[in-house]
């Protein structure tokens, strides 16, 4: 065999041995797909090999490979154990890319005692390739001591301790009962490189217990930013949200150091650096600033906040205090919520100032941002520099950008006749006939909604239609919930990806009609035209107060109407919130079998469940009956939540009376002992 063929085999083996990069998919599926693809390519390569022509002496890798090929050619299927015979038969077919039997046969073969020579040789090849790669790259094993989840109170909660010997959720590929196979690198997760060709990894199967040959990262450390207690290496549960690191003010990663007693978290990279005790920052203060090592709540002169979630530097003689994270605050920026640049000011002039991002009062004695053009626009330091409003670019010393001319959405050919940029092949005519009959087949190409009311443009030669307001949509906009410029895309004729092509505001599929797409390379933000044209302050008939976009980046507030947790408009007077999906529902619609318009209704009287009593449905394999609720003064009590059933109907499942579909699902999970799923529903649903 020439060196080129050997290199291909080595490359293929290295690929399947490389640590898995996907962490949120089902690991059985990922592992099987990668292994199937690998073996298909290998079988194609080795089938063309002539063992008699192999050069001598062979490398160790090729020696093991030729042994496997010779063994396959000489083995008698009748004398083999059934699982091994099935596996080899499947391998010999060559085309099993989607065959679900492969995993079953592989697992059954792994359970054989003693281990078949065929499987032993495969494992030797894997081990050899791992050792060859390890000599090239230094690997350090991460062994978390606990798994944590962010609780509703903002503190982390330990849900699994390593000492208890419990497996971390969803970490092992159950290919076999033999842990040596489950500890191969395709079941590792690499985290980061820290220079000097060092890569940190975590084995999902054993958390480092079966990898004594690798150097291990410290599982417990002491750090100058938290001298009180030791910090333990922990793993953040995949289903959990996170919060910021105490040192760098960035999100805590999936692996970090944590003090359970103080709820103190430090990113792995930050933990490797000692704190800087003294700094000179003439931009902020004329004297040297000293690190205040105690975790305390002193008001920061730069941002006006008194939180203790990051280190403080101070000048005691001047009574000057600044958060470590505020030292990097920019002096001049442009945000998506204002037309002009805004500049940092150490204090505000007299008057009642309020932040135009969070809508809360500004303390005049502390720093923030004000408009450079003399507008009354102002914002808190932390609000103005949120990642959902600021693009991260410091503009101090940069000349003002000359506003790029935005092309109009259409050319006016004559009175009422236009040529729209999205439909340039034909002209469109304005229809102003408000007394027309409703035609459900007439649908706007931009918003994908029927032409219920109002004027619209229709193509003179085909069925292309646009609402008048949709035809006038600007081709470039800034939106309050995103820092980059958005471009209007006039229709999409490709294949819509269910997982990737969703509106960033309402999470509905985005590319059915027109949509706004972020113009920055690598940014996947996109908005429906309905969401893009819905902004603050939102005056909505469902609530008596105006609503504002006050959510922080990544914050998911529960909608008061549909109860989903997504991007919301929030009331600053009370705790009401309205998600984009509910906010863009049309106030009036028409239905083909009703001559009257239908008006969107609100309030508790509209929250009744609309299912016919006497009907039946199946969930999780359980039969659920829909029954009339009692009309008596005392309504039925739900067997799960032990509250009065508020609706006109109730559910009966396994003899239990239940008030809602949520209680139905929870009661089934509880009955089956699926407490982790039940805990997740209770926490996040």
C-alpha positions as CSV (number, residue, x, y, z in Angstrom):
1,X,0.0,0.0,0.0
2,X,1.3,3.5,-0.8
3,X,1.6,6.1,1.9
4,X,-1.3,8.1,0.4
5,X,-3.8,5.3,1.1
6,X,-2.4,4.9,4.6
7,X,-2.7,8.7,5.2
8,X,-6.4,8.5,4.1
9,X,-7.1,5.7,6.5
10,X,-5.3,7.6,9.3
11,X,-7.3,10.8,8.5
12,X,-10.6,9.0,8.5
13,X,-9.8,7.3,11.8
14,X,-8.7,10.6,13.3
15,X,-12.0,12.2,12.2
16,X,-14.2,9.7,14.0
17,X,-11.9,9.9,17.1
18,X,-12.0,13.7,17.2
19,X,-14.1,15.1,20.1
20,X,-17.7,15.8,19.3
21,X,-18.5,19.4,18.6
22,X,-22.3,19.2,18.9
23,X,-23.6,19.1,22.5
24,X,-27.3,19.7,22.2
25,X,-28.3,16.9,19.8
26,X,-29.1,13.4,20.8
27,X,-25.7,11.8,21.3
28,X,-26.8,8.4,20.1
29,X,-27.8,9.9,16.8
30,X,-24.6,11.9,16.4
31,X,-22.3,9.0,17.4
32,X,-24.1,6.6,15.1
33,X,-24.1,8.9,12.1
34,X,-20.4,9.7,12.4
35,X,-19.5,6.0,12.9
36,X,-21.7,4.9,9.9
37,X,-20.1,7.5,7.7
38,X,-16.6,6.6,8.9
39,X,-17.1,2.8,8.3
40,X,-18.7,3.4,4.9
41,X,-15.7,5.4,3.7
42,X,-13.2,2.9,5.3
43,X,-14.8,-0.1,3.7
44,X,-14.7,1.5,0.3
45,X,-11.0,2.2,0.8
46,X,-9.9,-1.2,2.1
47,X,-12.0,-3.1,-0.5
48,X,-9.6,-2.0,-3.1
49,X,-6.4,-3.0,-1.2
50,X,-4.3,-5.9,-2.3
51,X,-2.6,-7.3,0.8
52,X,0.1,-9.1,-1.2
53,X,1.4,-5.8,-2.5
54,X,1.8,-4.1,0.9
55,X,5.3,-2.9,1.6
56,X,7.4,-4.5,4.3
57,X,8.0,-3.6,7.1
58,X,4.5,-2.3,7.8
59,X,3.7,0.5,10.2
60,X,1.9,-0.6,13.4
61,X,-1.2,1.1,12.1
62,X,-1.1,-0.9,8.8
63,X,-0.2,-4.1,10.6
64,X,-3.4,-3.9,12.6
65,X,-5.4,-2.9,9.5
66,X,-4.2,-5.9,7.5
67,X,-4.9,-8.2,10.5
68,X,-8.5,-7.0,10.5
69,X,-8.9,-7.4,6.7
70,X,-7.3,-10.9,6.8
71,X,-9.6,-11.9,9.7
72,X,-12.7,-10.7,7.9
73,X,-11.8,-12.7,4.8
74,X,-11.0,-15.9,6.7
75,X,-13.9,-15.9,9.3
76,X,-16.7,-18.4,9.0
77,X,-20.0,-16.8,9.8
78,X,-21.5,-20.1,11.0
79,X,-18.8,-20.3,13.8
80,X,-19.2,-16.7,15.0
81,X,-21.5,-15.5,17.8
82,X,-24.8,-14.3,16.2
83,X,-24.2,-10.5,17.1
84,X,-20.8,-10.5,15.5
85,X,-22.0,-12.4,12.4
86,X,-24.8,-9.8,12.0
87,X,-22.4,-6.9,12.4
88,X,-19.9,-8.3,9.9
89,X,-22.7,-9.1,7.4
90,X,-23.9,-5.5,7.7
91,X,-20.3,-4.2,7.2
92,X,-19.9,-6.3,4.1
93,X,-23.0,-4.8,2.5
94,X,-21.2,-1.4,2.4
95,X,-24.4,0.7,2.2
96,X,-25.9,1.2,5.7
97,X,-25.7,4.9,6.1
98,X,-29.2,5.0,7.6
99,X,-29.5,1.5,9.0
100,X,-30.6,1.6,12.6
101,X,-29.5,-2.1,13.1
102,X,-25.8,-1.0,13.2
103,X,-26.0,0.4,16.7
104,X,-27.9,-2.6,18.0
105,X,-25.4,-5.1,16.5
106,X,-22.5,-3.1,17.7
107,X,-23.8,-2.9,21.3
108,X,-24.6,-6.7,21.3
109,X,-21.1,-7.5,20.0
110,X,-19.6,-5.3,22.8
111,X,-21.5,-7.3,25.4
112,X,-19.9,-10.6,24.3
113,X,-17.5,-12.4,26.7
114,X,-14.7,-12.8,25.9
115,X,-14.3,-9.9,23.6
116,X,-14.0,-11.0,19.9
117,X,-10.6,-10.6,18.3
118,X,-12.2,-8.5,15.6
119,X,-13.4,-5.9,18.1
120,X,-10.2,-6.0,20.0
121,X,-8.2,-5.1,16.9
122,X,-10.6,-2.2,16.1
123,X,-10.1,-0.8,19.6
124,X,-6.3,-1.2,19.3
125,X,-6.4,0.9,16.1
126,X,-8.5,3.6,17.8
127,X,-6.1,3.6,20.8
128,X,-3.1,3.9,18.5
129,X,-4.6,6.8,16.6
130,X,-5.4,8.6,19.9
131,X,-1.9,8.2,21.1
132,X,-0.5,9.5,17.8
133,X,-2.7,12.6,18.0
134,X,-1.9,13.1,21.7
135,X,1.8,13.4,20.9
136,X,1.0,16.3,18.6
137,X,-1.6,18.1,20.9
138,X,-1.4,18.4,24.6
139,X,-4.7,17.5,26.2
140,X,-5.8,18.4,29.7
141,X,-8.8,16.6,31.2
142,X,-11.5,18.5,33.0
143,X,-13.2,16.7,35.9
144,X,-16.2,18.7,37.2
145,X,-17.1,18.0,40.8
146,X,-20.8,19.0,40.4
147,X,-23.5,19.9,37.9
148,X,-25.3,23.2,38.5
149,X,-28.3,25.0,37.2
150,X,-29.3,28.7,37.4
151,X,-32.4,29.0,39.7
152,X,-35.3,31.4,39.5
153,X,-33.6,33.6,42.2
154,X,-30.5,34.1,40.1
155,X,-28.4,31.8,42.2
156,X,-26.9,28.5,41.0
157,X,-28.2,25.3,42.5
158,X,-26.2,22.1,42.6
159,X,-28.3,19.3,41.1
160,X,-25.7,16.5,40.9
161,X,-22.6,16.0,43.1
162,X,-19.8,13.7,41.8
163,X,-19.3,12.3,45.3
164,X,-22.8,10.8,45.1
165,X,-21.7,8.7,42.1
166,X,-24.6,9.9,39.9
167,X,-24.2,10.3,36.2
168,X,-24.5,13.8,34.7
169,X,-27.6,14.2,32.6
170,X,-27.3,13.2,28.9
171,X,-23.6,12.7,28.8
172,X,-22.9,9.1,27.8
173,X,-23.4,7.4,24.4
174,X,-25.0,4.1,25.4
175,X,-23.3,2.0,22.7
176,X,-22.2,-0.7,25.1
177,X,-21.8,-1.6,28.6
178,X,-18.0,-1.5,28.2
179,X,-16.9,1.9,29.4
180,X,-13.7,1.8,27.4
181,X,-15.7,2.3,24.2
182,X,-17.8,5.1,25.7
183,X,-14.6,6.9,26.8
184,X,-13.2,7.2,23.3
185,X,-12.7,10.8,22.0
186,X,-15.9,10.9,20.0
187,X,-17.6,11.1,23.4
188,X,-15.4,14.0,24.5
189,X,-16.3,17.7,24.5
190,X,-13.5,20.1,23.9
191,X,-13.9,23.5,25.5
192,X,-11.1,25.9,24.7
193,X,-7.4,26.3,23.9
194,X,-5.3,28.3,26.3
195,X,-2.1,28.7,24.2
196,X,0.9,26.4,23.9
197,X,-1.1,23.9,22.0
198,X,-3.1,23.0,25.1
199,X,-6.7,21.8,24.6
200,X,-9.0,21.1,27.5
201,X,-11.6,18.3,27.2
202,X,-14.2,16.6,29.3
203,X,-15.2,12.9,28.8
204,X,-19.0,12.7,28.9
205,X,-18.9,9.1,30.1
206,X,-16.5,9.2,33.1
207,X,-15.7,12.9,33.7
208,X,-12.0,12.0,33.7
209,X,-12.0,9.0,36.0
210,X,-10.8,6.7,33.2
211,X,-8.2,9.0,31.7
212,X,-5.3,8.8,34.1
213,X,-2.9,9.2,31.3
214,X,-3.8,12.8,30.8
215,X,-2.9,15.7,33.0
216,X,-5.9,17.0,34.9
217,X,-7.0,20.6,35.5
218,X,-7.3,21.4,39.2
219,X,-10.7,20.5,40.5
220,X,-10.4,22.9,43.5
221,X,-8.5,26.2,43.6
222,X,-8.0,29.3,45.8
223,X,-8.2,32.7,44.1
224,X,-7.2,36.2,45.2
225,X,-10.7,37.5,44.2
226,X,-12.3,35.1,46.7
227,X,-10.0,34.3,49.5
228,X,-12.7,33.2,51.9
229,X,-13.4,29.7,50.4
230,X,-12.0,27.3,47.8
231,X,-13.6,27.2,44.3
232,X,-14.7,23.9,42.8
233,X,-14.8,23.1,39.1
234,X,-18.4,22.7,38.1
235,X,-20.4,21.9,34.9
236,X,-23.4,24.1,33.9
237,X,-26.4,21.9,32.9
238,X,-27.2,22.1,29.2
239,X,-30.8,23.2,29.9
240,X,-29.8,26.1,32.1
241,X,-29.4,29.8,31.5
242,X,-26.2,31.4,32.8
243,X,-25.1,34.7,34.3
244,X,-21.9,36.8,34.2
245,X,-18.5,35.9,35.6
246,X,-17.4,37.9,38.6
247,X,-14.1,38.8,37.0
248,X,-14.6,39.5,33.3
249,X,-18.4,40.4,33.3
250,X,-18.9,37.9,30.4
251,X,-21.3,34.9,30.5
252,X,-20.0,32.0,32.6
253,X,-19.1,29.2,30.3
254,X,-20.3,25.6,30.5
255,X,-17.3,24.8,32.8
256,X,-16.3,27.3,35.5
257,X,-15.1,27.5,39.1
258,X,-17.7,28.0,41.8
259,X,-18.2,28.6,45.5
260,X,-21.5,27.2,46.6
261,X,-21.4,28.9,50.0
262,X,-21.1,32.4,48.5
263,X,-22.7,31.7,45.0
264,X,-19.5,33.0,43.5
265,X,-18.6,32.0,39.9
266,X,-15.3,32.5,37.9
267,X,-14.7,31.5,34.4
268,X,-11.9,29.0,33.9
269,X,-9.7,31.4,31.9
270,X,-10.1,34.1,34.6
271,X,-9.3,31.7,37.4
272,X,-5.8,31.2,35.8
273,X,-5.0,34.9,36.3
274,X,-4.3,36.6,39.6
275,X,-6.1,39.8,40.3
276,X,-4.3,43.1,39.6
277,X,-4.1,45.0,42.9
278,X,-3.3,48.5,41.6
279,X,-4.1,50.2,38.3
280,X,-3.7,53.7,36.8
281,X,-6.7,54.9,34.7
282,X,-6.2,58.6,34.1
283,X,-9.3,58.5,31.8
284,X,-11.4,57.9,34.9
285,X,-9.4,59.2,37.8
286,X,-6.2,61.1,38.5
287,X,-4.9,58.8,41.3
288,X,-3.9,55.2,41.4
289,X,-6.8,52.9,42.1
290,X,-6.6,50.0,44.5
291,X,-8.6,46.7,44.2
292,X,-11.1,46.4,47.0
293,X,-10.9,42.6,47.8
294,X,-14.1,42.3,49.8
295,X,-17.3,41.5,47.9
296,X,-19.5,44.5,48.7
297,X,-22.2,46.8,47.3
298,X,-20.7,50.3,46.8
299,X,-22.1,52.7,44.3
300,X,-20.0,52.9,41.1
301,X,-19.2,56.5,40.0
302,X,-19.2,55.4,36.3
303,X,-22.5,53.5,36.1
304,X,-24.4,54.5,39.3
305,X,-25.1,50.9,40.2
306,X,-24.3,49.3,43.6
307,X,-24.2,45.7,42.7
308,X,-21.5,43.3,43.9
309,X,-21.3,41.0,40.9
310,X,-17.8,42.2,39.8
311,X,-14.6,43.6,41.5
312,X,-14.3,47.2,42.6
313,X,-11.4,49.6,42.3
314,X,-11.4,52.6,44.6
315,X,-9.5,55.8,45.6
316,X,-10.4,56.1,49.3
317,X,-9.2,59.8,49.7
318,X,-11.4,60.9,46.9
319,X,-14.3,58.6,47.7
320,X,-14.1,57.4,44.1
321,X,-15.4,53.9,43.2
322,X,-15.5,52.1,39.9
323,X,-16.4,48.6,38.8
324,X,-13.7,46.7,37.0
325,X,-16.1,46.1,34.2
326,X,-16.9,49.8,33.9
327,X,-13.2,50.8,33.3
328,X,-13.7,49.6,29.7
329,X,-16.9,51.7,29.1
330,X,-16.6,53.6,25.7
331,X,-16.6,57.4,25.5
332,X,-18.6,57.8,22.3
333,X,-21.1,55.3,20.7
334,X,-24.1,54.9,18.4
335,X,-26.9,52.7,19.6
336,X,-29.9,51.3,17.7
337,X,-32.5,53.2,19.7
338,X,-31.4,56.8,18.8
339,X,-30.5,58.6,15.6
340,X,-27.5,60.5,16.9
341,X,-24.3,59.5,18.7
342,X,-24.3,59.5,22.5
343,X,-21.3,60.4,24.7
344,X,-20.3,59.4,28.2
345,X,-20.8,62.0,30.9
346,X,-19.6,61.7,34.5
347,X,-22.8,63.4,35.8
348,X,-26.0,64.9,34.5
349,X,-27.3,68.4,34.6
350,X,-30.1,69.4,36.9
351,X,-33.5,68.0,36.0
352,X,-35.4,64.8,36.0
353,X,-33.6,62.4,33.7
354,X,-34.8,58.9,32.8
355,X,-33.1,56.1,30.9
356,X,-34.5,55.7,27.4
357,X,-33.5,52.0,27.4
358,X,-34.8,50.7,30.7
359,X,-37.2,53.6,31.3
360,X,-36.0,54.0,35.0
361,X,-34.9,57.2,36.7
362,X,-31.2,58.3,36.3
363,X,-29.3,59.6,39.4
364,X,-27.8,62.9,38.2
365,X,-24.7,62.5,40.4
366,X,-23.4,59.4,38.5
367,X,-22.2,58.7,35.0
368,X,-24.3,57.8,31.9
369,X,-24.7,58.7,28.2
370,X,-26.3,61.8,26.6
371,X,-27.0,62.8,23.0
372,X,-24.2,64.8,21.4
373,X,-26.8,66.8,19.3
374,X,-28.5,68.3,22.3
375,X,-31.5,66.0,22.3
376,X,-33.0,65.1,25.7
377,X,-32.0,61.4,25.1
378,X,-30.1,59.8,28.0
379,X,-29.3,56.3,29.1
380,X,-27.6,54.5,32.0
381,X,-24.1,53.3,31.3
382,X,-25.0,49.7,31.5
383,X,-28.2,50.0,29.5
384,X,-26.5,51.9,26.6
385,X,-23.8,49.3,26.3
386,X,-26.0,46.2,26.3
387,X,-25.2,43.9,23.4
388,X,-28.8,44.1,22.0
389,X,-28.5,47.9,21.5
390,X,-24.8,48.7,21.0
391,X,-22.6,47.1,18.3
392,X,-19.5,47.2,20.5
393,X,-17.7,49.9,18.5
394,X,-16.0,52.9,20.2
395,X,-16.4,56.0,18.0
396,X,-14.1,58.4,19.9
397,X,-11.8,60.0,17.4
398,X,-13.9,58.6,14.5
399,X,-15.5,61.1,12.0
400,X,-19.3,61.1,11.7
401,X,-20.5,58.6,9.1
402,X,-22.1,60.1,6.0
403,X,-25.6,58.5,6.0
404,X,-25.8,56.1,3.1
405,X,-28.7,56.9,0.8
406,X,-31.4,54.3,1.1
407,X,-33.0,53.4,-2.2
408,X,-36.8,53.7,-2.2
409,X,-38.8,50.5,-2.2
410,X,-40.4,51.3,-5.5
411,X,-40.3,53.7,-8.5
412,X,-43.5,55.6,-9.2
413,X,-44.3,55.1,-12.9
414,X,-47.4,57.2,-13.0
415,X,-50.3,58.0,-10.7
416,X,-51.1,54.8,-8.8
417,X,-48.7,52.7,-10.9
418,X,-45.4,51.5,-9.3
419,X,-42.5,49.2,-10.0
420,X,-41.6,47.5,-6.7
421,X,-38.0,46.4,-6.1
422,X,-39.2,42.9,-5.2
423,X,-41.2,42.5,-8.4
424,X,-39.3,44.4,-11.0
425,X,-40.5,42.4,-14.0
426,X,-44.0,43.9,-13.9
427,X,-45.8,47.1,-12.8
428,X,-48.3,47.2,-10.0
429,X,-51.5,49.2,-9.6
430,X,-53.0,50.7,-6.5
431,X,-56.5,49.3,-5.6
432,X,-58.4,51.8,-3.4
433,X,-61.8,50.1,-3.6
434,X,-62.7,49.7,0.1
435,X,-66.1,48.2,-0.6
436,X,-64.7,45.1,-2.4
437,X,-65.8,41.6,-1.4
438,X,-63.3,39.7,0.8
439,X,-61.3,37.1,-1.2
440,X,-59.4,34.7,1.1
441,X,-57.1,33.8,-1.8
442,X,-55.7,37.3,-2.1
443,X,-52.7,37.3,0.2
444,X,-49.9,39.9,0.6
445,X,-46.6,38.6,-0.6
446,X,-44.7,40.6,2.2
447,X,-46.6,39.8,5.4
448,X,-48.3,36.6,4.2
449,X,-51.7,37.8,5.4
450,X,-55.0,38.1,3.5
451,X,-56.1,41.4,2.2
452,X,-58.7,42.0,4.9
453,X,-59.1,45.8,4.6
454,X,-57.5,48.9,3.1
455,X,-55.6,49.6,-0.1
456,X,-53.2,47.2,-1.8
457,X,-51.1,47.0,-4.9
458,X,-51.7,44.2,-7.4
459,X,-49.6,43.2,-10.4
460,X,-51.0,44.1,-13.8
461,X,-49.8,40.8,-15.3
462,X,-49.8,38.2,-12.5
463,X,-51.1,37.5,-9.0
464,X,-48.4,39.3,-7.0
465,X,-50.1,41.5,-4.3
466,X,-48.8,43.8,-1.6
467,X,-50.6,45.8,1.1
468,X,-50.0,49.5,0.5
469,X,-48.2,49.8,3.9
470,X,-46.1,46.7,3.0
471,X,-45.1,48.2,-0.4
472,X,-43.8,51.2,1.5
473,X,-41.6,49.3,3.9
474,X,-38.1,50.9,4.2
475,X,-35.3,48.8,2.6
476,X,-33.0,49.5,5.6
477,X,-33.9,50.0,9.2
478,X,-32.5,50.0,12.8
479,X,-34.6,48.0,15.3
480,X,-34.5,48.6,19.1
481,X,-33.7,45.0,19.9
482,X,-30.6,44.6,17.6
483,X,-27.5,46.8,17.2
484,X,-26.8,46.3,13.5
485,X,-28.5,47.7,10.4
486,X,-31.2,45.4,8.9
487,X,-31.9,45.0,5.2
488,X,-35.3,44.2,3.7
489,X,-35.2,40.9,1.7
490,X,-38.0,40.9,-0.8
491,X,-39.1,37.3,-0.9
492,X,-37.2,34.0,-0.6
493,X,-37.4,31.2,-3.1
494,X,-35.0,28.7,-1.4
495,X,-35.7,25.9,1.1
496,X,-36.8,27.1,4.5
497,X,-34.8,25.6,7.4
498,X,-37.2,24.9,10.3
499,X,-34.4,25.4,12.9
500,X,-32.4,28.3,11.5
501,X,-34.9,30.5,9.6
502,X,-36.9,31.7,12.6
503,X,-37.8,35.3,13.5
504,X,-35.5,36.5,16.3
505,X,-38.4,38.2,18.0
506,X,-41.4,35.9,17.8
507,X,-39.6,32.6,16.8
508,X,-42.0,32.0,13.9
509,X,-40.7,30.8,10.6
510,X,-39.3,33.9,8.9
511,X,-38.7,33.4,5.2
512,X,-42.2,32.7,3.9
513,X,-42.6,36.4,2.9
514,X,-40.5,39.5,3.2
515,X,-38.2,39.7,6.1
516,X,-35.4,41.9,7.5
517,X,-32.0,40.4,7.7
518,X,-28.9,41.6,9.5
519,X,-26.3,42.9,7.1
520,X,-23.3,42.1,9.4
521,X,-21.4,39.0,8.3
522,X,-21.9,36.0,10.6
523,X,-24.9,37.5,12.4
524,X,-28.1,35.4,11.9
525,X,-30.6,37.9,13.3
526,X,-33.8,38.3,11.2
527,X,-37.3,39.7,11.7
528,X,-40.7,39.2,10.1
529,X,-41.9,42.5,8.6
530,X,-44.7,42.5,11.2
531,X,-42.2,42.3,14.1
532,X,-39.8,44.8,12.5
533,X,-42.5,47.4,12.2
534,X,-43.7,46.9,15.8
535,X,-41.7,49.1,18.1
536,X,-41.9,51.1,21.3
537,X,-43.9,52.7,22.9
538,X,-46.5,50.1,22.1
539,X,-50.0,51.1,22.9
540,X,-52.0,47.9,22.8
541,X,-55.7,47.3,23.6
542,X,-54.8,44.4,25.9
543,X,-53.3,46.8,28.5
544,X,-54.0,50.2,29.9
545,X,-50.3,51.3,30.0
546,X,-47.8,51.8,27.2
547,X,-45.3,49.0,26.7
548,X,-41.5,49.2,26.2
549,X,-38.7,47.0,25.1
550,X,-36.8,46.9,28.4
551,X,-35.5,43.3,28.4
552,X,-31.8,42.7,28.8
553,X,-29.9,40.5,26.3
554,X,-31.0,36.9,26.6
555,X,-33.7,37.8,29.2
556,X,-36.9,35.8,28.5
557,X,-39.9,37.3,30.3
558,X,-43.1,35.4,30.4
559,X,-45.9,36.8,28.2
560,X,-49.0,37.7,30.3
561,X,-51.2,36.5,27.4
562,X,-49.8,33.3,25.9
563,X,-47.5,32.4,28.9
564,X,-44.5,31.8,26.5
565,X,-41.2,33.3,27.5
566,X,-39.6,35.2,24.6
567,X,-38.7,38.8,23.6
568,X,-41.4,41.0,25.2
569,X,-42.8,44.5,25.4
570,X,-42.9,45.3,29.2
571,X,-45.0,47.6,31.3
572,X,-43.0,50.0,33.5
573,X,-46.0,50.6,35.7
574,X,-46.9,47.0,36.5
575,X,-45.6,43.4,35.8
576,X,-47.6,43.0,32.5
577,X,-45.6,41.7,29.5
578,X,-46.6,41.1,25.9
579,X,-44.5,39.0,23.5
580,X,-44.0,39.9,19.8
581,X,-46.2,37.0,18.7
582,X,-49.2,38.3,20.6
583,X,-48.3,42.0,19.9
584,X,-48.5,41.5,16.1
585,X,-51.8,39.6,16.0
586,X,-54.2,41.7,13.9
587,X,-56.9,43.5,15.8
588,X,-59.5,42.7,13.2
589,X,-59.8,39.8,10.7
590,X,-62.4,38.4,8.4
591,X,-63.6,34.8,7.9
592,X,-65.0,33.5,4.6
593,X,-68.1,32.0,6.3
594,X,-69.0,35.2,8.3
595,X,-70.0,38.5,6.7
596,X,-68.9,40.4,9.9
597,X,-65.4,41.2,11.0
598,X,-63.9,39.4,14.0
599,X,-62.3,41.4,16.7
600,X,-59.4,40.2,18.9
601,X,-60.7,39.9,22.5
602,X,-58.8,40.0,25.8
603,X,-59.2,39.2,29.4
604,X,-59.9,36.2,31.5
605,X,-63.2,35.5,29.8
606,X,-61.3,34.6,26.6
607,X,-59.0,32.2,28.3
608,X,-61.4,29.3,28.4
609,X,-60.3,26.0,26.8
610,X,-62.1,25.4,23.6
611,X,-62.6,21.6,23.5
612,X,-65.8,19.7,23.1
613,X,-66.9,17.8,26.2
614,X,-67.1,14.1,25.4
615,X,-64.0,14.1,23.1
616,X,-60.9,12.1,23.8
617,X,-57.2,12.6,23.0
618,X,-54.0,10.7,23.7
619,X,-50.8,12.0,25.2
620,X,-47.7,10.0,26.3
621,X,-49.8,6.9,25.5
622,X,-52.5,7.9,28.0
623,X,-56.1,8.4,27.2
624,X,-57.5,11.8,28.3
625,X,-61.3,12.5,28.4
626,X,-62.7,16.0,28.1
627,X,-65.6,16.5,30.6
628,X,-68.0,19.3,31.6
629,X,-66.8,21.2,34.7
630,X,-69.3,21.4,37.5
631,X,-71.7,24.3,37.4
632,X,-72.0,24.3,41.2
633,X,-70.7,27.1,43.4
634,X,-67.7,24.9,44.3
635,X,-66.0,23.7,41.1
636,X,-63.8,20.6,40.8
637,X,-60.4,20.5,42.4
638,X,-57.5,19.6,40.2
639,X,-55.8,16.4,41.5
640,X,-52.3,17.7,40.6
641,X,-52.2,21.5,41.5
642,X,-55.0,21.1,44.1
643,X,-56.6,24.3,42.8
644,X,-60.2,24.9,41.6
645,X,-60.6,24.1,37.9
646,X,-61.4,27.6,36.4
647,X,-62.7,26.6,33.0
648,X,-65.9,25.1,31.7
649,X,-64.2,21.8,31.0
650,X,-61.9,19.5,32.9
651,X,-59.7,16.6,31.9
652,X,-59.9,13.0,33.3
653,X,-56.7,10.9,33.0
654,X,-56.2,7.6,34.9
655,X,-59.1,8.5,37.1
656,X,-57.8,11.9,38.1
657,X,-59.6,15.2,37.5
658,X,-57.1,17.7,36.1
659,X,-57.6,21.4,35.2
660,X,-55.2,22.0,32.3
661,X,-53.1,20.2,29.7
662,X,-50.0,21.2,31.8
663,X,-51.3,19.4,34.8
664,X,-52.2,16.4,32.6
665,X,-48.6,16.1,31.4
666,X,-47.1,16.7,34.9
667,X,-49.3,14.0,36.5
668,X,-48.2,11.5,33.9
669,X,-44.5,12.3,34.4
670,X,-45.0,12.0,38.2
671,X,-46.7,8.7,37.9
672,X,-43.9,7.4,35.7
673,X,-41.2,8.6,38.1
674,X,-39.6,11.0,35.5
675,X,-38.6,13.5,38.1
676,X,-35.9,15.3,36.1
677,X,-38.3,16.2,33.3
678,X,-40.9,17.2,35.9
679,X,-38.4,19.4,37.6
680,X,-37.5,21.0,34.3
681,X,-41.2,21.7,33.5
682,X,-41.7,23.2,37.0
683,X,-38.7,25.4,36.6
684,X,-39.0,26.7,33.1
685,X,-42.6,26.0,31.8
